[in-house]
């Protein structure tokens, strides 16, 4: 699990060394929860 707190409007996560697979992103933006699934091939 990766956890980050960032006051920036845009934040990037380096996934170059992550294994192939399905990942889930959970973020809170302006009080709104965002859940997103993504795949690294």
DSSP file (Angstrom, degrees, kcal/mol; ACC not computed):
  #  RESIDUE AA STRUCTURE BP1 BP2  ACC     N-H-->O    O-->H-N    N-H-->O    O-->H-N    TCO  KAPPA ALPHA  PHI   PSI    X-CA   Y-CA   Z-CA
    1    1 A X              0   0    0      0, 0.0     2,-0.5     0, 0.0     0, 0.0   0.000 360.0 360.0 360.0 134.8    0.0    0.0    0.0
    2    2 A X        -     0   0    0      2,-0.0     2,-0.4     0, 0.0     0, 0.0  -0.957 360.0-172.9-112.7 128.7    1.3    3.4   -0.9
    3    3 A X        +     0   0    0     -2,-0.5     2,-0.4     2,-0.0     0, 0.0  -0.986   7.3 171.7-125.6 132.1   -0.1    6.4    1.0
    4    4 A X        -     0   0    0     -2,-0.4     2,-0.5     2,-0.0    -2,-0.0  -0.993  21.4-157.1-137.8 144.0    0.7   10.0    0.1
    5    5 A X        +     0   0    0     -2,-0.4     2,-0.4     2,-0.0    -2,-0.0  -0.991  23.4 172.1-117.0 124.2   -0.6   13.4    1.3
    6    6 A X        -     0   0    0     -2,-0.5    -2,-0.0     2,-0.1     5,-0.0  -0.981  30.4-163.3-138.0 123.7   -0.1   16.1   -1.2
    7    7 A X        +     0   0    0     -2,-0.4    -1,-0.1     3,-0.0     2,-0.1   0.570  65.4 106.9 -78.0  -7.1   -1.4   19.7   -1.1
    8    8 A X  S    S-     0   0    0      1,-0.1    -2,-0.1     2,-0.1     3,-0.1  -0.388  75.3-132.0 -72.6 149.0   -0.7   20.0   -4.8
    9    9 A X  S    S+     0   0    0      1,-0.2     2,-0.4    -2,-0.1    -1,-0.1   0.821  97.2  35.8 -68.3 -31.7   -3.6   20.0   -7.3
   10   10 A X  S    S+     0   0    0      2,-0.0     2,-0.4     0, 0.0    -1,-0.2  -0.987  71.0 178.0-126.3 132.5   -1.8   17.4   -9.5
   11   11 A X        -     0   0    0     -2,-0.4     2,-0.4    -3,-0.1    -5,-0.0  -0.992  11.8-153.7-135.4 142.1    0.3   14.6   -8.1
   12   12 A X        -     0   0    0     -2,-0.4     2,-0.5     2,-0.0    -2,-0.0  -0.899   1.8-155.6-117.6 145.4    2.2   11.8   -9.9
   13   13 A X        -     0   0    0     -2,-0.4     2,-0.7     2,-0.0    -2,-0.0  -0.986  21.1-130.0-119.1 125.6    3.2    8.4   -8.7
   14   14 A X        +     0   0    0     -2,-0.5     3,-0.2     1,-0.1    -2,-0.0  -0.653  31.7 170.2 -77.6 112.8    6.1    6.6  -10.3
   15   15 A X    >   +     0   0    0     -2,-0.7     3,-1.7     1,-0.2    -1,-0.1   0.212  41.0 113.5-105.9  13.0    4.9    3.1  -11.2
   16   16 A X  T 3  S+     0   0    0      1,-0.3    -1,-0.2     0, 0.0    -2,-0.0   0.809  83.3  39.5 -57.6 -33.2    7.9    2.2  -13.4
   17   17 A X  T 3  S+     0   0    0     -3,-0.2    -1,-0.3     2,-0.0     2,-0.2   0.284  90.0 114.6-102.9  10.4    9.1   -0.5  -10.9
   18   18 A X  S <  S-     0   0    0     -3,-1.7     3,-0.1     1,-0.1    -3,-0.1  -0.541  70.5-110.0 -79.9 147.1    5.6   -1.9  -10.0
   19   19 A X        -     0   0    0     -2,-0.2    21,-0.1     1,-0.1    -1,-0.1  -0.334  41.6 -88.9 -70.3 156.1    4.8   -5.5  -11.0
   20   20 A X  S    S+     0   0    0     21,-0.1     2,-0.3    19,-0.1    21,-0.2  -0.383  80.6  88.0 -62.0 142.9    2.2   -6.1  -13.8
   21   21 A X  E    S-A   40   0A   0     19,-2.1    19,-2.8    -3,-0.1     2,-0.5  -0.951  77.2 -55.6 157.3-174.6   -1.3   -6.4  -12.4
   22   22 A X  E     -A   39   0A   0     -2,-0.3     2,-0.3    17,-0.2    17,-0.2  -0.843  48.9-173.6 -99.9 132.7   -4.5   -4.7  -11.4
   23   23 A X  E     -A   38   0A   0     15,-3.3    15,-2.7    -2,-0.5     2,-0.4  -0.881  15.2-140.7-125.9 156.3   -4.2   -1.8   -8.9
   24   24 A X  E     -A   37   0A   0     -2,-0.3     2,-0.5    13,-0.2    13,-0.2  -0.972  10.4-157.4-122.3 131.5   -6.8    0.3   -7.1
   25   25 A X  E     -A   36   0A   0     11,-4.0    11,-2.7    -2,-0.4     2,-0.5  -0.912   8.6-176.6-109.1 130.7   -6.5    4.0   -6.5
   26   26 A X  E     +A   35   0A   0     -2,-0.5     2,-0.3     9,-0.2     9,-0.2  -0.992  14.3 165.8-126.6 124.4   -8.4    5.7   -3.7
   27   27 A X  E     -A   34   0A   0      7,-2.8     7,-3.6    -2,-0.5     2,-0.5  -0.959  31.1-142.1-137.5 152.5   -8.1    9.5   -3.4
   28   28 A X  E     +A   33   0A   0     -2,-0.3     2,-0.5     5,-0.2     5,-0.2  -0.975  23.4 179.2-116.3 119.7   -9.8   12.3   -1.7
   29   29 A X  E >  S-A   32   0A   0      3,-3.1     3,-2.1    -2,-0.5    -2,-0.0  -0.970  70.5 -21.0-125.3 116.1  -10.0   15.4   -3.7
   30   30 A X  T 3  S-     0   0    0     -2,-0.5    -1,-0.1     1,-0.3     3,-0.1   0.853 128.1 -50.3  56.2  36.7  -11.8   18.5   -2.3
   31   31 A X  T 3  S+     0   0    0      1,-0.3     2,-0.4     0, 0.0    -1,-0.3   0.396 116.7 115.4  83.4  -3.9  -13.7   16.3    0.2
   32   32 A X  E <   -A   29   0A   0     -3,-2.1    -3,-3.1     2,-0.0     2,-0.4  -0.858  62.6-133.7-102.7 132.5  -14.8   13.9   -2.6
   33   33 A X  E     -A   28   0A   0     -2,-0.4     2,-0.4    -5,-0.2    -5,-0.2  -0.696  20.0-166.1 -84.5 133.8  -13.7   10.3   -2.6
   34   34 A X  E     -A   27   0A   0     -7,-3.6    -7,-2.8    -2,-0.4     2,-0.4  -0.984   4.2-171.3-121.2 129.3  -12.5    8.9   -5.9
   35   35 A X  E     +A   26   0A   0     -2,-0.4     2,-0.4    -9,-0.2    -9,-0.2  -0.985  12.4 169.3-121.7 129.1  -12.0    5.2   -6.5
   36   36 A X  E     -A   25   0A   0    -11,-2.7   -11,-4.0    -2,-0.4     2,-0.4  -1.000  23.0-148.1-143.2 140.3  -10.3    4.0   -9.7
   37   37 A X  E     +A   24   0A   0     -2,-0.4     2,-0.3   -13,-0.2   -13,-0.2  -0.868  22.6 175.8-103.8 140.1   -8.9    0.7  -11.0
   38   38 A X  E     -A   23   0A   0    -15,-2.7   -15,-3.3    -2,-0.4     2,-0.4  -0.982  19.9-136.6-144.2 158.9   -6.0    0.6  -13.4
   39   39 A X  E     -A   22   0A   0     -2,-0.3     2,-0.5   -17,-0.2   -17,-0.2  -0.923   2.6-156.9-118.5 136.1   -3.8   -2.0  -15.0
   40   40 A X  E      A   21   0A   0    -19,-2.8   -19,-2.1    -2,-0.4    -2,-0.0  -0.968 360.0 360.0-108.5 121.1    0.0   -2.2  -15.4
   41   41 A X              0   0    0     -2,-0.5   -21,-0.1   -21,-0.2    -1,-0.1   0.401 360.0 360.0-105.7 360.0    0.9   -4.4  -18.3
